[in-house]
Amino acid sequence: MTQMDSRRRRRPPDEGGGSLGLCPCRTYVLLAVISFNVLLFIYNFPGLVAVKPSINQITSSWLDKDEVTKLIQGLEVRIARLESERPSSTGQKQSPPTSSPRSTTPATPAPAASKPTTQAVQTPAPSETSSGSPLPLPPSPPISSLAPDITPRTRENGGLLHLLSHRSCSQDQSAKCNQGFIKEMDKMRQEADTAPEIQERHLYTSLPDELMNDPRWQTHIKPGVRGRGYWFWKAALSRMLLSQGVLQIGDELLYVDADSMGMMKHLIKMRSRFKEDLVLAAQPHCEHVWTKGDIFQRFGTTWNNLHYGLTQQPKAQAFLMRLNERTVKLLQIWEALMTDFHLVSDEPSRNKALDGPWFKRKENRHDQSILSMILKASIAKSGSCNEPDFKCDRLGSDDETAGWEVHPELGVKGLTVKYI
């Protein structure tokens, strides 16, 4: 036993609970506890790997109260800086502290998510997901500024049935990627020859100069963009033909994708059975699985809204449209929303908390998502959905029409739609 140890053993116990200066043994114990807790905090705080001090750094200075105090203060400054750089619930960095290291302003908590009324599987929604109540509409230009008003002509002696389609990868008709598309348009022309009901055909293997020179579509038409601009041209071509007087009020527009050619004659048969403004195919897929959160936000709603999110998303590959004031308005809204490249593209939502929890398994459906949401903004009933690949939130037996009304900006009052 060393001399120092023997002196410590003979030292009488402290009789008064003295201060740190009067009882070094308690000072050592206290400093040891502080050092241990500092180490424990550092090694459990996310993001501090780069600033973890070594054991030697702590143990070499734990007998010196001033050095330990400086070390703790330095760590507090580093912790505060890392907290200020950590993303908040809105995806933005927090502002750096303006006073002491502990005075960082906490991020405003997002509203708690309310579960949809019915769920096929009770999977909790993300904590930042909004409830089914309407969201404030983000500021956006008026529809008329994105798709200017047009005054279409009216067909005097009975309407015509027009077939419209387009396939191209570029304006270069000799491009290798265009060869298959040109063949598809040839096949559609041959199929149309067997349908005497079709009186006019508009089958494009390149985009008209009017669209190519339009400043609204310059991002869409860049080389390599999916769907030659995420299929913006479905609405844009229809509106172009209306503005030129080729399509007129009283006509019928039959749009068919080349890979959905079987729908051509099926929709022609439906003409006599259904007199709604728009006839298109239903499908089981749920809107919130195939539409990104930014689109729901643009319509002032959420992914788990009974009417908008938990109902089916119809197909946009083929449809029959009777041209009148209502469908002309529908085409205007569709084209206007398609001008927003971010909204219709594969770019992720600016706020991913707005996406449905199952959206990450699939993808945004671009022009189809936009058209589907416009229809839901216009008509009270869309119908239930049921994903074939997995269970997810759906309408079930709930009433999607409860509390619904026509969207004041993005809905078409009086529009009639038939899902087949």
Buried (B, 14 or more C-beta within 10 A) or exposed (E): EEEEEEEEEEEEEEEEEEEEEEBEEBBEEBBBEBBEEBBEEBEEBEEBEEBEBEEEEBEEBBEEBEBBEEBBEEBEEBBBBBBBEEEBBBEEEBEEBEEEBEEBEEBEEBEEBBBBBBBBEEEEBBEBBBBBEBBEBEEBEEBEEBBEEEEBBEBEEEBBBBBBBBBBBBBEEEEEEBEEBBEBBEEBEEBBEEEEBBEBBBBBBBBBEEBEEBEBBEBBBEEEBEBBBBBBBBBBBBBBBBBEEBBBBBBBBBBBBBEBBEBBBBBBEBBEEBEBBBBBBBBEBBBBBBBBBBBBBBBBBBBBBBBBBBBBBBBBBBBBBBBBEBBBBBBBBBBBBBBBBEBBBEEBBBBBBBBBBBBEEBEBBBBBBBBBBBBBBBBEEBEBBBBEEEEBBBBBEBEBEEEBEBBEBBBBEEBBBBBB
